[in-house]
Amino acid sequence: MSVLRPIWLNLAILAALGLQADAVFGQVFNGLQKQVGTGHSAQGPHYFTILGHIAKPNCYELPTSSPPLVSFVELAGNLTATAAGPIRIIRDGRMVHSTYYSEKRTMRLVPGDIVVVDGKFNQGRIILRGNESPSDDPQADVTLAITGIRDYPVVMTIPAERATIRWITRRLGLDPNVANYVKAVTQRQSEPVFPDKRLQTGTVLVFNPAYVDGSRLPDDLPVPVNSGRPMTSAPAQIQGPTGTLNQLPLAGPPSNQ
């Protein structure tokens, strides 16, 4: 909180002068985002994230600052059978590259890059046919990456019916109003994403660090996988005070006390 306190004090002063807080946040957001939650560091640790139609989606800590894209994909278990080929590189909260994956590609990544592997169909999209129910859908979970809340992207998997910005914001212990200021980077860049809209696998949520109260975050958020340690086939689940966030009932806004 000591890092953010001067920001709030400055905003109060600016508000007294008749300036809008949202406008001020818009000006300082880019600088804050580069400092918190992107994994971008010249000296390390070096964080790289991959999700989508990949065998082992997660955030990884690597000893190198410029791994080849192909090597990183291999480290994460390679593409799944549902991968379509297109991949997107998200950097500093926006898409900077969109290309077709090939083992011959020589592209290298930079610290903080998020690789999204798009698929032949959208995981998490529930389509009802006849007597089918959402629980019949084998792709009922979606995997997302969240930036701006830690020094590295947090990768989490949640049921599709709960995959909204508002639900995730509340499950992180943040004020529900924060959901209105979260940016969603999706495959359809021109498509607006509202707080209650269902998200799909491969979505990257960019939280404004100025709105994040770190003291409210769960203590056991998923952490990056060190490349020297064994990797699992799925990212760890976020834990709440009495169980996984997926198991907790809906709750009201967090207390201000």
Beta strands, then each sheet from edge to edge (+ up, - down):
strand 1: 46-52
strand 2: 58-62
strand 3: 83-91
strand 4: 94-100
strand 5: 114-119
strand 6: 141-147
strand 7: 154-159
strand 8: 183-185
strand 9: 204-206
strand 10: 225-226
strand 11: 239-240
strand 12: 243-244
sheet 1: 4+ 3- 5+ 1+ 2- 10-
sheet 2: 7+ 6- 9- 8+
sheet 3: 11+ 12-
end
